[in-house]
Amino acid sequence: MIRKVEEKDFQLLTKLYKEIFSTNISFNEEINNKKVYIEDNNIIGFIDYSDIYDRAEINYIWVNPDYQRKGIATKLLNNMLSN
């Protein structure tokens, strides 16, 4: 299931951004362009993108290594493009 990031996700996502991308993320900014892929109530992947006029720019995309090569990143990208 893909859904928008919710406040309950902030702590885990902050940790993942720091560990994976060596960056700090602020959830004070708009969160509409941040989506998570959920399986068994766990965040398996996420996408963070920006809408810039008539195009989108992917800032970050990540899938848990244990779930890679199962089409999750493709689902996240398709969801981004359909919105």
mmCIF file of the N, C-alpha and C atoms, coordinates in Angstrom:
data_MODEL
# 
_entry.id   MODEL 
# 
loop_
_atom_site.group_PDB 
_atom_site.id 
_atom_site.type_symbol 
_atom_site.label_atom_id 
_atom_site.label_alt_id 
_atom_site.label_comp_id 
_atom_site.label_asym_id 
_atom_site.label_entity_id 
_atom_site.label_seq_id 
_atom_site.pdbx_PDB_ins_code 
_atom_site.Cartn_x 
_atom_site.Cartn_y 
_atom_site.Cartn_z 
_atom_site.occupancy 
_atom_site.B_iso_or_equiv 
_atom_site.pdbx_formal_charge 
_atom_site.auth_seq_id 
_atom_site.auth_comp_id 
_atom_site.auth_asym_id 
_atom_site.auth_atom_id 
_atom_site.pdbx_PDB_model_num 
ATOM 1   N N  . MET A 1 1  ? 0.837  -1.179 0.000   1.00 0.00 ? 1  MET A N  1 
ATOM 2   C CA . MET A 1 1  ? 0.000  0.000  0.000   1.00 0.00 ? 1  MET A CA 1 
ATOM 3   C C  . MET A 1 1  ? 0.883  1.245  0.000   1.00 0.00 ? 1  MET A C  1 
ATOM 4   N N  . ILE A 1 2  ? 0.528  2.194  -0.819  1.00 0.00 ? 2  ILE A N  1 
ATOM 5   C CA . ILE A 1 2  ? 1.246  3.465  -0.866  1.00 0.00 ? 2  ILE A CA 1 
ATOM 6   C C  . ILE A 1 2  ? 0.340  4.535  -0.279  1.00 0.00 ? 2  ILE A C  1 
ATOM 7   N N  . ARG A 1 3  ? 0.922  5.350  0.609   1.00 0.00 ? 3  ARG A N  1 
ATOM 8   C CA . ARG A 1 3  ? 0.163  6.441  1.210   1.00 0.00 ? 3  ARG A CA 1 
ATOM 9   C C  . ARG A 1 3  ? 1.087  7.621  1.463   1.00 0.00 ? 3  ARG A C  1 
ATOM 10  N N  . LYS A 1 4  ? 0.468  8.770  1.729   1.00 0.00 ? 4  LYS A N  1 
ATOM 11  C CA . LYS A 1 4  ? 1.244  9.951  2.088   1.00 0.00 ? 4  LYS A CA 1 
ATOM 12  C C  . LYS A 1 4  ? 1.914  9.728  3.437   1.00 0.00 ? 4  LYS A C  1 
ATOM 13  N N  . VAL A 1 5  ? 3.024  10.403 3.639   1.00 0.00 ? 5  VAL A N  1 
ATOM 14  C CA . VAL A 1 5  ? 3.710  10.351 4.920   1.00 0.00 ? 5  VAL A CA 1 
ATOM 15  C C  . VAL A 1 5  ? 2.808  10.966 5.988   1.00 0.00 ? 5  VAL A C  1 
ATOM 16  N N  . GLU A 1 6  ? 2.775  10.330 7.137   1.00 0.00 ? 6  GLU A N  1 
ATOM 17  C CA . GLU A 1 6  ? 2.002  10.812 8.270   1.00 0.00 ? 6  GLU A CA 1 
ATOM 18  C C  . GLU A 1 6  ? 2.953  11.123 9.421   1.00 0.00 ? 6  GLU A C  1 
ATOM 19  N N  . GLU A 1 7  ? 2.446  11.858 10.376  1.00 0.00 ? 7  GLU A N  1 
ATOM 20  C CA . GLU A 1 7  ? 3.280  12.268 11.507  1.00 0.00 ? 7  GLU A CA 1 
ATOM 21  C C  . GLU A 1 7  ? 3.921  11.074 12.213  1.00 0.00 ? 7  GLU A C  1 
ATOM 22  N N  . LYS A 1 8  ? 3.227  9.958  12.294  1.00 0.00 ? 8  LYS A N  1 
ATOM 23  C CA . LYS A 1 8  ? 3.765  8.775  12.962  1.00 0.00 ? 8  LYS A CA 1 
ATOM 24  C C  . LYS A 1 8  ? 4.994  8.202  12.242  1.00 0.00 ? 8  LYS A C  1 
ATOM 25  N N  . ASP A 1 9  ? 5.228  8.615  10.984  1.00 0.00 ? 9  ASP A N  1 
ATOM 26  C CA . ASP A 1 9  ? 6.370  8.130  10.205  1.00 0.00 ? 9  ASP A CA 1 
ATOM 27  C C  . ASP A 1 9  ? 7.626  8.974  10.401  1.00 0.00 ? 9  ASP A C  1 
ATOM 28  N N  . PHE A 1 10 ? 7.483  10.171 10.961  1.00 0.00 ? 10 PHE A N  1 
ATOM 29  C CA . PHE A 1 10 ? 8.571  11.140 11.004  1.00 0.00 ? 10 PHE A CA 1 
ATOM 30  C C  . PHE A 1 10 ? 9.840  10.590 11.655  1.00 0.00 ? 10 PHE A C  1 
ATOM 31  N N  . GLN A 1 11 ? 9.709  9.932  12.792  1.00 0.00 ? 11 GLN A N  1 
ATOM 32  C CA . GLN A 1 11 ? 10.893 9.472  13.522  1.00 0.00 ? 11 GLN A CA 1 
ATOM 33  C C  . GLN A 1 11 ? 11.697 8.465  12.697  1.00 0.00 ? 11 GLN A C  1 
ATOM 34  N N  . LEU A 1 12 ? 11.032 7.464  12.148  1.00 0.00 ? 12 LEU A N  1 
ATOM 35  C CA . LEU A 1 12 ? 11.728 6.453  11.354  1.00 0.00 ? 12 LEU A CA 1 
ATOM 36  C C  . LEU A 1 12 ? 12.308 7.057  10.084  1.00 0.00 ? 12 LEU A C  1 
ATOM 37  N N  . LEU A 1 13 ? 11.547 7.893  9.398   1.00 0.00 ? 13 LEU A N  1 
ATOM 38  C CA . LEU A 1 13 ? 12.052 8.489  8.162   1.00 0.00 ? 13 LEU A CA 1 
ATOM 39  C C  . LEU A 1 13 ? 13.234 9.409  8.422   1.00 0.00 ? 13 LEU A C  1 
ATOM 40  N N  . THR A 1 14 ? 13.200 10.155 9.504   1.00 0.00 ? 14 THR A N  1 
ATOM 41  C CA . THR A 1 14 ? 14.341 11.009 9.856   1.00 0.00 ? 14 THR A CA 1 
ATOM 42  C C  . THR A 1 14 ? 15.594 10.154 10.021  1.00 0.00 ? 14 THR A C  1 
ATOM 43  N N  . LYS A 1 15 ? 15.455 9.020  10.687  1.00 0.00 ? 15 LYS A N  1 
ATOM 44  C CA . LYS A 1 15 ? 16.581 8.097  10.885  1.00 0.00 ? 15 LYS A CA 1 
ATOM 45  C C  . LYS A 1 15 ? 17.065 7.531  9.546   1.00 0.00 ? 15 LYS A C  1 
ATOM 46  N N  . LEU A 1 16 ? 16.148 7.126  8.684   1.00 0.00 ? 16 LEU A N  1 
ATOM 47  C CA . LEU A 1 16 ? 16.526 6.561  7.386   1.00 0.00 ? 16 LEU A CA 1 
ATOM 48  C C  . LEU A 1 16 ? 17.240 7.586  6.509   1.00 0.00 ? 16 LEU A C  1 
ATOM 49  N N  . TYR A 1 17 ? 16.725 8.813  6.443   1.00 0.00 ? 17 TYR A N  1 
ATOM 50  C CA . TYR A 1 17 ? 17.381 9.853  5.646   1.00 0.00 ? 17 TYR A CA 1 
ATOM 51  C C  . TYR A 1 17 ? 18.817 10.060 6.119   1.00 0.00 ? 17 TYR A C  1 
ATOM 52  N N  . LYS A 1 18 ? 19.003 10.078 7.431   1.00 0.00 ? 18 LYS A N  1 
ATOM 53  C CA . LYS A 1 18 ? 20.338 10.312 7.987   1.00 0.00 ? 18 LYS A CA 1 
ATOM 54  C C  . LYS A 1 18 ? 21.268 9.138  7.662   1.00 0.00 ? 18 LYS A C  1 
ATOM 55  N N  . GLU A 1 19 ? 20.788 7.901  7.864   1.00 0.00 ? 19 GLU A N  1 
ATOM 56  C CA . GLU A 1 19 ? 21.622 6.711  7.643   1.00 0.00 ? 19 GLU A CA 1 
ATOM 57  C C  . GLU A 1 19 ? 21.913 6.467  6.162   1.00 0.00 ? 19 GLU A C  1 
ATOM 58  N N  . ILE A 1 20 ? 20.910 6.602  5.319   1.00 0.00 ? 20 ILE A N  1 
ATOM 59  C CA . ILE A 1 20 ? 21.051 6.225  3.912   1.00 0.00 ? 20 ILE A CA 1 
ATOM 60  C C  . ILE A 1 20 ? 21.639 7.350  3.073   1.00 0.00 ? 20 ILE A C  1 
ATOM 61  N N  . PHE A 1 21 ? 21.152 8.562  3.277   1.00 0.00 ? 21 PHE A N  1 
ATOM 62  C CA . PHE A 1 21 ? 21.528 9.681  2.419   1.00 0.00 ? 21 PHE A CA 1 
ATOM 63  C C  . PHE A 1 21 ? 22.426 10.699 3.108   1.00 0.00 ? 21 PHE A C  1 
ATOM 64  N N  . SER A 1 22 ? 22.761 10.466 4.374   1.00 0.00 ? 22 SER A N  1 
ATOM 65  C CA . SER A 1 22 ? 23.599 11.386 5.150   1.00 0.00 ? 22 SER A CA 1 
ATOM 66  C C  . SER A 1 22 ? 23.049 12.815 5.116   1.00 0.00 ? 22 SER A C  1 
ATOM 67  N N  . THR A 1 23 ? 21.745 12.922 5.256   1.00 0.00 ? 23 THR A N  1 
ATOM 68  C CA . THR A 1 23 ? 21.122 14.238 5.241   1.00 0.00 ? 23 THR A CA 1 
ATOM 69  C C  . THR A 1 23 ? 20.049 14.309 6.319   1.00 0.00 ? 23 THR A C  1 
ATOM 70  N N  . ASN A 1 24 ? 19.804 15.505 6.770   1.00 0.00 ? 24 ASN A N  1 
ATOM 71  C CA . ASN A 1 24 ? 18.714 15.734 7.714   1.00 0.00 ? 24 ASN A CA 1 
ATOM 72  C C  . ASN A 1 24 ? 17.510 16.210 6.929   1.00 0.00 ? 24 ASN A C  1 
ATOM 73  N N  . ILE A 1 25 ? 16.366 15.731 7.299   1.00 0.00 ? 25 ILE A N  1 
ATOM 74  C CA . ILE A 1 25 ? 15.135 16.118 6.628   1.00 0.00 ? 25 ILE A CA 1 
ATOM 75  C C  . ILE A 1 25 ? 14.254 16.865 7.619   1.00 0.00 ? 25 ILE A C  1 
ATOM 76  N N  . SER A 1 26 ? 13.587 17.876 7.137   1.00 0.00 ? 26 SER A N  1 
ATOM 77  C CA . SER A 1 26 ? 12.668 18.634 7.973   1.00 0.00 ? 26 SER A CA 1 
ATOM 78  C C  . SER A 1 26 ? 11.248 18.306 7.544   1.00 0.00 ? 26 SER A C  1 
ATOM 79  N N  . PHE A 1 27 ? 10.440 17.893 8.481   1.00 0.00 ? 27 PHE A N  1 
ATOM 80  C CA . PHE A 1 27 ? 9.051  17.619 8.161   1.00 0.00 ? 27 PHE A CA 1 
ATOM 81  C C  . PHE A 1 27 ? 8.181  18.838 8.405   1.00 0.00 ? 27 PHE A C  1 
ATOM 82  N N  . ASN A 1 28 ? 8.812  19.994 8.607   1.00 0.00 ? 28 ASN A N  1 
ATOM 83  C CA . ASN A 1 28 ? 8.070  21.245 8.688   1.00 0.00 ? 28 ASN A CA 1 
ATOM 84  C C  . ASN A 1 28 ? 7.667  21.688 7.288   1.00 0.00 ? 28 ASN A C  1 
ATOM 85  N N  . GLU A 1 29 ? 8.397  21.188 6.275   1.00 0.00 ? 29 GLU A N  1 
ATOM 86  C CA . GLU A 1 29 ? 8.076  21.537 4.897   1.00 0.00 ? 29 GLU A CA 1 
ATOM 87  C C  . GLU A 1 29 ? 6.886  20.705 4.419   1.00 0.00 ? 29 GLU A C  1 
ATOM 88  N N  . GLU A 1 30 ? 6.424  20.979 3.258   1.00 0.00 ? 30 GLU A N  1 
ATOM 89  C CA . GLU A 1 30 ? 5.281  20.269 2.686   1.00 0.00 ? 30 GLU A CA 1 
ATOM 90  C C  . GLU A 1 30 ? 5.561  18.773 2.601   1.00 0.00 ? 30 GLU A C  1 
ATOM 91  N N  . ILE A 1 31 ? 4.618  17.968 3.112   1.00 0.00 ? 31 ILE A N  1 
ATOM 92  C CA . ILE A 1 31 ? 4.830  16.518 3.084   1.00 0.00 ? 31 ILE A CA 1 
ATOM 93  C C  . ILE A 1 31 ? 3.979  15.830 2.024   1.00 0.00 ? 31 ILE A C  1 
ATOM 94  N N  . ASN A 1 32 ? 3.223  16.594 1.247   1.00 0.00 ? 32 ASN A N  1 
ATOM 95  C CA . ASN A 1 32 ? 2.375  15.988 0.219   1.00 0.00 ? 32 ASN A CA 1 
ATOM 96  C C  . ASN A 1 32 ? 3.176  15.239 -0.836  1.00 0.00 ? 32 ASN A C  1 
ATOM 97  N N  . ASN A 1 33 ? 4.418  15.598 -1.017  1.00 0.00 ? 33 ASN A N  1 
ATOM 98  C CA . ASN A 1 33 ? 5.245  14.962 -2.034  1.00 0.00 ? 33 ASN A CA 1 
ATOM 99  C C  . ASN A 1 33 ? 6.183  13.920 -1.439  1.00 0.00 ? 33 ASN A C  1 
ATOM 100 N N  . LYS A 1 34 ? 5.802  13.388 -0.321  1.00 0.00 ? 34 LYS A N  1 
ATOM 101 C CA . LYS A 1 34 ? 6.542  12.293 0.308   1.00 0.00 ? 34 LYS A CA 1 
ATOM 102 C C  . LYS A 1 34 ? 5.552  11.152 0.505   1.00 0.00 ? 34 LYS A C  1 
ATOM 103 N N  . LYS A 1 35 ? 5.874  10.000 -0.065  1.00 0.00 ? 35 LYS A N  1 
ATOM 104 C CA . LYS A 1 35 ? 4.987  8.844  0.031   1.00 0.00 ? 35 LYS A CA 1 
ATOM 105 C C  . LYS A 1 35 ? 5.778  7.656  0.555   1.00 0.00 ? 35 LYS A C  1 
ATOM 106 N N  . VAL A 1 36 ? 5.082  6.784  1.254   1.00 0.00 ? 36 VAL A N  1 
ATOM 107 C CA . VAL A 1 36 ? 5.708  5.568  1.772   1.00 0.00 ? 36 VAL A CA 1 
ATOM 108 C C  . VAL A 1 36 ? 4.991  4.346  1.212   1.00 0.00 ? 36 VAL A C  1 
ATOM 109 N N  . TYR A 1 37 ? 5.752  3.282  1.072   1.00 0.00 ? 37 TYR A N  1 
ATOM 110 C CA . TYR A 1 37 ? 5.200  1.986  0.691   1.00 0.00 ? 37 TYR A CA 1 
ATOM 111 C C  . TYR A 1 37 ? 5.156  1.160  1.964   1.00 0.00 ? 37 TYR A C  1 
ATOM 112 N N  . ILE A 1 38 ? 3.964  0.709  2.328   1.00 0.00 ? 38 ILE A N  1 
ATOM 113 C CA . ILE A 1 38 ? 3.752  0.004  3.589   1.00 0.00 ? 38 ILE A CA 1 
ATOM 114 C C  . ILE A 1 38 ? 3.407  -1.451 3.308   1.00 0.00 ? 38 ILE A C  1 
ATOM 115 N N  . GLU A 1 39 ? 4.035  -2.332 4.060   1.00 0.00 ? 39 GLU A N  1 
ATOM 116 C CA . GLU A 1 39 ? 3.702  -3.753 4.013   1.00 0.00 ? 39 GLU A CA 1 
ATOM 117 C C  . GLU A 1 39 ? 3.760  -4.278 5.438   1.00 0.00 ? 39 GLU A C  1 
ATOM 118 N N  . ASP A 1 40 ? 2.710  -4.943 5.876   1.00 0.00 ? 40 ASP A N  1 
ATOM 119 C CA . ASP A 1 40 ? 2.628  -5.459 7.252   1.00 0.00 ? 40 ASP A CA 1 
ATOM 120 C C  . ASP A 1 40 ? 2.906  -4.370 8.281   1.00 0.00 ? 40 ASP A C  1 
ATOM 121 N N  . ASN A 1 41 ? 2.356  -3.177 8.042   1.00 0.00 ? 41 ASN A N  1 
ATOM 122 C CA . ASN A 1 41 ? 2.514  -2.017 8.932   1.00 0.00 ? 41 ASN A CA 1 
ATOM 123 C C  . ASN A 1 41 ? 3.953  -1.539 9.076   1.00 0.00 ? 41 ASN A C  1 
ATOM 124 N N  . ASN A 1 42 ? 4.817  -1.895 8.130   1.00 0.00 ? 42 ASN A N  1 
ATOM 125 C CA . ASN A 1 42 ? 6.210  -1.452 8.130   1.00 0.00 ? 42 ASN A CA 1 
ATOM 126 C C  . ASN A 1 42 ? 6.492  -0.639 6.878   1.00 0.00 ? 42 ASN A C  1 
ATOM 127 N N  . ILE A 1 43 ? 7.330  0.382  7.028   1.00 0.00 ? 43 ILE A N  1 
ATOM 128 C CA . ILE A 1 43 ? 7.760  1.157  5.872   1.00 0.00 ? 43 ILE A CA 1 
ATOM 129 C C  . ILE A 1 43 ? 8.813  0.341  5.134   1.00 0.00 ? 43 ILE A C  1 
ATOM 130 N N  . ILE A 1 44 ? 8.491  -0.030 3.904   1.00 0.00 ? 44 ILE A N  1 
ATOM 131 C CA . ILE A 1 44 ? 9.387  -0.836 3.079   1.00 0.00 ? 44 ILE A CA 1 
ATOM 132 C C  . ILE A 1 44 ? 10.154 0.055  2.105   1.00 0.00 ? 44 ILE A C  1 
ATOM 133 N N  . GLY A 1 45 ? 9.564  1.178  1.747   1.00 0.00 ? 45 GLY A N  1 
ATOM 134 C CA . GLY A 1 45 ? 10.205 2.097  0.817   1.00 0.00 ? 45 GLY A CA 1 
ATOM 135 C C  . GLY A 1 45 ? 9.553  3.457  0.896   1.00 0.00 ? 45 GLY A C  1 
ATOM 136 N N  . PHE A 1 46 ? 10.194 4.438  0.265   1.00 0.00 ? 46 PHE A N  1 
ATOM 137 C CA . PHE A 1 46 ? 9.611  5.775  0.208   1.00 0.00 ? 46 PHE A CA 1 
ATOM 138 C C  . PHE A 1 46 ? 10.137 6.528  -0.995  1.00 0.00 ? 46 PHE A C  1 
ATOM 139 N N  . ILE A 1 47 ? 9.382  7.541  -1.382  1.00 0.00 ? 47 ILE A N  1 
ATOM 140 C CA . ILE A 1 47 ? 9.789  8.456  -2.442  1.00 0.00 ? 47 ILE A CA 1 
ATOM 141 C C  . ILE A 1 47 ? 9.529  9.875  -1.951  1.00 0.00 ? 47 ILE A C  1 
ATOM 142 N N  . ASP A 1 48 ? 10.427 10.751 -2.293  1.00 0.00 ? 48 ASP A N  1 
ATOM 143 C CA . ASP A 1 48 ? 10.359 12.166 -1.922  1.00 0.00 ? 48 ASP A CA 1 
ATOM 144 C C  . ASP A 1 48 ? 10.631 12.939 -3.209  1.00 0.00 ? 48 ASP A C  1 
ATOM 145 N N  . TYR A 1 49 ? 9.667  13.736 -3.626  1.00 0.00 ? 49 TYR A N  1 
ATOM 146 C CA . TYR A 1 49 ? 9.828  14.449 -4.895  1.00 0.00 ? 49 TYR A CA 1 
ATOM 147 C C  . TYR A 1 49 ? 9.286  15.868 -4.783  1.00 0.00 ? 49 TYR A C  1 
ATOM 148 N N  . SER A 1 50 ? 9.673  16.673 -5.756  1.00 0.00 ? 50 SER A N  1 
ATOM 149 C CA . SER A 1 50 ? 9.226  18.066 -5.815  1.00 0.00 ? 50 SER A CA 1 
ATOM 150 C C  . SER A 1 50 ? 8.459  18.282 -7.111  1.00 0.00 ? 50 SER A C  1 
ATOM 151 N N  . ASP A 1 51 ? 7.363  19.013 -7.011  1.00 0.00 ? 51 ASP A N  1 
ATOM 152 C CA . ASP A 1 51 ? 6.643  19.460 -8.203  1.00 0.00 ? 51 ASP A CA 1 
ATOM 153 C C  . ASP A 1 51 ? 7.216  20.808 -8.601  1.00 0.00 ? 51 ASP A C  1 
ATOM 154 N N  . ILE A 1 52 ? 7.706  20.890 -9.820  1.00 0.00 ? 52 ILE A N  1 
ATOM 155 C CA . ILE A 1 52 ? 8.286  22.135 -10.314 1.00 0.00 ? 52 ILE A CA 1 
ATOM 156 C C  . ILE A 1 52 ? 7.579  22.474 -11.626 1.00 0.00 ? 52 ILE A C  1 
ATOM 157 N N  . TYR A 1 53 ? 6.604  23.355 -11.522 1.00 0.00 ? 53 TYR A N  1 
ATOM 158 C CA . TYR A 1 53 ? 5.779  23.749 -12.665 1.00 0.00 ? 53 TYR A CA 1 
ATOM 159 C C  . TYR A 1 53 ? 5.153  22.521 -13.309 1.00 0.00 ? 53 TYR A C  1 
ATOM 160 N N  . ASP A 1 54 ? 5.563  22.174 -14.513 1.00 0.00 ? 54 ASP A N  1 
ATOM 161 C CA . ASP A 1 54 ? 4.934  21.057 -15.218 1.00 0.00 ? 54 ASP A CA 1 
ATOM 162 C C  . ASP A 1 54 ? 5.784  19.782 -15.196 1.00 0.00 ? 54 ASP A C  1 
ATOM 163 N N  . ARG A 1 55 ? 6.681  19.684 -14.233 1.00 0.00 ? 55 ARG A N  1 
ATOM 164 C CA . ARG A 1 55 ? 7.510  18.479 -14.133 1.00 0.00 ? 55 ARG A CA 1 
ATOM 165 C C  . ARG A 1 55 ? 7.717  18.120 -12.669 1.00 0.00 ? 55 ARG A C  1 
ATOM 166 N N  . ALA A 1 56 ? 8.176  16.914 -12.446 1.00 0.00 ? 56 ALA A N  1 
ATOM 167 C CA . ALA A 1 56 ? 8.486  16.449 -11.086 1.00 0.00 ? 56 ALA A CA 1 
ATOM 168 C C  . ALA A 1 56 ? 9.966  16.111 -11.024 1.00 0.00 ? 56 ALA A C  1 
ATOM 169 N N  . GLU A 1 57 ? 10.547 16.343 -9.871  1.00 0.00 ? 57 GLU A N  1 
ATOM 170 C CA . GLU A 1 57 ? 11.959 16.036 -9.654  1.00 0.00 ? 57 GLU A CA 1 
ATOM 171 C C  . GLU A 1 57 ? 12.070 15.129 -8.441  1.00 0.00 ? 57 GLU A C  1 
ATOM 172 N N  . ILE A 1 58 ? 12.678 13.966 -8.633  1.00 0.00 ? 58 ILE A N  1 
ATOM 173 C CA . ILE A 1 58 ? 12.838 13.014 -7.531  1.00 0.00 ? 58 ILE A CA 1 
ATOM 174 C C  . ILE A 1 58 ? 14.017 13.463 -6.677  1.00 0.00 ? 58 ILE A C  1 
ATOM 175 N N  . ASN A 1 59 ? 13.745 13.673 -5.404  1.00 0.00 ? 59 ASN A N  1 
ATOM 176 C CA . ASN A 1 59 ? 14.800 14.042 -4.466  1.00 0.00 ? 59 ASN A CA 1 
ATOM 177 C C  . ASN A 1 59 ? 15.442 12.788 -3.873  1.00 0.00 ? 59 ASN A C  1 
ATOM 178 N N  . TYR A 1 60 ? 14.607 11.864 -3.438  1.00 0.00 ? 60 TYR A N  1 
ATOM 179 C CA . TYR A 1 60 ? 15.078 10.622 -2.826  1.00 0.00 ? 60 TYR A CA 1 
ATOM 180 C C  . TYR A 1 60 ? 14.098 9.501  -3.136  1.00 0.00 ? 60 TYR A C  1 
ATOM 181 N N  . ILE A 1 61 ? 14.651 8.314  -3.340  1.00 0.00 ? 61 ILE A N  1 
ATOM 182 C CA . ILE A 1 61 ? 13.823 7.116  -3.447  1.00 0.00 ? 61 ILE A CA 1 
ATOM 183 C C  . ILE A 1 61 ? 14.620 5.988  -2.802  1.00 0.00 ? 61 ILE A C  1 
ATOM 184 N N  . TRP A 1 62 ? 13.929 5.168  -2.024  1.00 0.00 ? 62 TRP A N  1 
ATOM 185 C CA . TRP A 1 62 ? 14.618 4.105  -1.288  1.00 0.00 ? 62 TRP A CA 1 
ATOM 186 C C  . TRP A 1 62 ? 13.662 2.933  -1.101  1.00 0.00 ? 62 TRP A C  1 
ATOM 187 N N  . VAL A 1 63 ? 14.226 1.722  -1.216  1.00 0.00 ? 63 VAL A N  1 
ATOM 188 C CA . VAL A 1 63 ? 13.503 0.497  -0.903  1.00 0.00 ? 63 VAL A CA 1 
ATOM 189 C C  . VAL A 1 63 ? 14.414 -0.350 -0.027  1.00 0.00 ? 63 VAL A C  1 
ATOM 190 N N  . ASN A 1 64 ? 13.855 -0.892 1.037   1.00 0.00 ? 64 ASN A N  1 
ATOM 191 C CA . ASN A 1 64 ? 14.596 -1.772 1.934   1.00 0.00 ? 64 ASN A CA 1 
ATOM 192 C C  . ASN A 1 64 ? 15.279 -2.865 1.098   1.00 0.00 ? 64 ASN A C  1 
ATOM 193 N N  . PRO A 1 65 ? 16.570 -3.099 1.296   1.00 0.00 ? 65 PRO A N  1 
ATOM 194 C CA . PRO A 1 65 ? 17.293 -4.096 0.495   1.00 0.00 ? 65 PRO A CA 1 
ATOM 195 C C  . PRO A 1 65 ? 16.640 -5.488 0.494   1.00 0.00 ? 65 PRO A C  1 
ATOM 196 N N  . ASP A 1 66 ? 15.979 -5.869 1.570   1.00 0.00 ? 66 ASP A N  1 
ATOM 197 C CA . ASP A 1 66 ? 15.321 -7.174 1.630   1.00 0.00 ? 66 ASP A CA 1 
ATOM 198 C C  . ASP A 1 66 ? 14.116 -7.260 0.692   1.00 0.00 ? 66 ASP A C  1 
ATOM 199 N N  . TYR A 1 67 ? 13.637 -6.122 0.185   1.00 0.00 ? 67 TYR A N  1 
ATOM 200 C CA . TYR A 1 67 ? 12.448 -6.088 -0.665  1.00 0.00 ? 67 TYR A CA 1 
ATOM 201 C C  . TYR A 1 67 ? 12.739 -5.575 -2.071  1.00 0.00 ? 67 TYR A C  1 
ATOM 202 N N  . GLN A 1 68 ? 14.004 -5.380 -2.384  1.00 0.00 ? 68 GLN A N  1 
ATOM 203 C CA . GLN A 1 68 ? 14.356 -4.865 -3.695  1.00 0.00 ? 68 GLN A CA 1 
ATOM 204 C C  . GLN A 1 68 ? 14.122 -5.919 -4.770  1.00 0.00 ? 68 GLN A C  1 
ATOM 205 N N  . ARG A 1 69 ? 13.975 -5.445 -5.998  1.00 0.00 ? 69 ARG A N  1 
ATOM 206 C CA . ARG A 1 69 ? 13.730 -6.290 -7.173  1.00 0.00 ? 69 ARG A CA 1 
ATOM 207 C C  . ARG A 1 69 ? 12.360 -6.963 -7.123  1.00 0.00 ? 69 ARG A C  1 
ATOM 208 N N  . LYS A 1 70 ? 11.411 -6.272 -6.482  1.00 0.00 ? 70 LYS A N  1 
ATOM 209 C CA . LYS A 1 70 ? 10.028 -6.761 -6.415  1.00 0.00 ? 70 LYS A CA 1 
ATOM 210 C C  . LYS A 1 70 ? 9.052  -5.739 -6.984  1.00 0.00 ? 70 LYS A C  1 
ATOM 211 N N  . GLY A 1 71 ? 9.578  -4.713 -7.648  1.00 0.00 ? 71 GLY A N  1 
ATOM 212 C CA . GLY A 1 71 ? 8.735  -3.724 -8.292  1.00 0.00 ? 71 GLY A CA 1 
ATOM 213 C C  . GLY A 1 71 ? 8.224  -2.611 -7.394  1.00 0.00 ? 71 GLY A C  1 
ATOM 214 N N  . ILE A 1 72 ? 8.750  -2.510 -6.187  1.00 0.00 ? 72 ILE A N  1 
ATOM 215 C CA . ILE A 1 72 ? 8.265  -1.495 -5.251  1.00 0.00 ? 72 ILE A CA 1 
ATOM 216 C C  . ILE A 1 72 ? 8.637  -0.088 -5.708  1.00 0.00 ? 72 ILE A C  1 
ATOM 217 N N  . ALA A 1 73 ? 9.862  0.107  -6.145  1.00 0.00 ? 73 ALA A N  1 
ATOM 218 C CA . ALA A 1 73 ? 10.269 1.433  -6.629  1.00 0.00 ? 73 ALA A CA 1 
ATOM 219 C C  . ALA A 1 73 ? 9.433  1.836  -7.845  1.00 0.00 ? 73 ALA A C  1 
ATOM 220 N N  . THR A 1 74 ? 9.141  0.887  -8.711  1.00 0.00 ? 74 THR A N  1 
ATOM 221 C CA . THR A 1 74 ? 8.301  1.161  -9.876  1.00 0.00 ? 74 THR A CA 1 
ATOM 222 C C  . THR A 1 74 ? 6.901  1.586  -9.442  1.00 0.00 ? 74 THR A C  1 
ATOM 223 N N  . LYS A 1 75 ? 6.360  0.918  -8.436  1.00 0.00 ? 75 LYS A N  1 
ATOM 224 C CA . LYS A 1 75 ? 5.042  1.288  -7.919  1.00 0.00 ? 75 LYS A CA 1 
ATOM 225 C C  . LYS A 1 75 ? 5.060  2.702  -7.332  1.00 0.00 ? 75 LYS A C  1 
ATOM 226 N N  . LEU A 1 76 ? 6.125  3.032  -6.609  1.00 0.00 ? 76 LEU A N  1 
ATOM 227 C CA . LEU A 1 76 ? 6.244  4.371  -6.042  1.00 0.00 ? 76 LEU A CA 1 
ATOM 228 C C  . LEU A 1 76 ? 6.333  5.424  -7.157  1.00 0.00 ? 76 LEU A C  1 
ATOM 229 N N  . LEU A 1 77 ? 7.110  5.135  -8.183  1.00 0.00 ? 77 LEU A N  1 
ATOM 230 C CA . LEU A 1 77 ? 7.234  6.069  -9.315  1.00 0.00 ? 77 LEU A CA 1 
ATOM 231 C C  . LEU A 1 77 ? 5.900  6.225  -10.050 1.00 0.00 ? 77 LEU A C  1 
ATOM 232 N N  . ASN A 1 78 ? 5.221  5.126  -10.305 1.00 0.00 ? 78 ASN A N  1 
ATOM 233 C CA . ASN A 1 78 ? 3.924  5.193  -10.968 1.00 0.00 ? 78 ASN A CA 1 
ATOM 234 C C  . ASN A 1 78 ? 2.911  5.987  -10.156 1.00 0.00 ? 78 ASN A C  1 
ATOM 235 N N  . ASN A 1 79 ? 2.950  5.807  -8.839  1.00 0.00 ? 79 ASN A N  1 
ATOM 236 C CA . ASN A 1 79 ? 2.048  6.558  -7.970  1.00 0.00 ? 79 ASN A CA 1 
ATOM 237 C C  . ASN A 1 79 ? 2.364  8.052  -8.056  1.00 0.00 ? 79 ASN A C  1 
ATOM 238 N N  . MET A 1 80 ? 3.632  8.389  -8.061  1.00 0.00 ? 80 MET A N  1 
ATOM 239 C CA . MET A 1 80 ? 4.042  9.789  -8.183  1.00 0.00 ? 80 MET A CA 1 
ATOM 240 C C  . MET A 1 80 ? 3.530  10.369 -9.494  1.00 0.00 ? 80 MET A C  1 
ATOM 241 N N  . LEU A 1 81 ? 3.682  9.627  -10.576 1.00 0.00 ? 81 LEU A N  1 
ATOM 242 C CA . LEU A 1 81 ? 3.285  10.128 -11.897 1.00 0.00 ? 81 LEU A CA 1 
ATOM 243 C C  . LEU A 1 81 ? 1.775  10.242 -12.062 1.00 0.00 ? 81 LEU A C  1 
ATOM 244 N N  . SER A 1 82 ? 1.023  9.423  -11.328 1.00 0.00 ? 82 SER A N  1 
ATOM 245 C CA . SER A 1 82 ? -0.421 9.445  -11.478 1.00 0.00 ? 82 SER A CA 1 
ATOM 246 C C  . SER A 1 82 ? -1.099 10.536 -10.648 1.00 0.00 ? 82 SER A C  1 
ATOM 247 N N  . ASN A 1 83 ? -0.331 11.201 -9.795  1.00 0.00 ? 83 ASN A N  1 
ATOM 248 C CA . ASN A 1 83 ? -0.921 12.248 -8.943  1.00 0.00 ? 83 ASN A CA 1 
ATOM 249 C C  . ASN A 1 83 ? -0.629 13.631 -9.453  1.00 0.00 ? 83 ASN A C  1 
# 
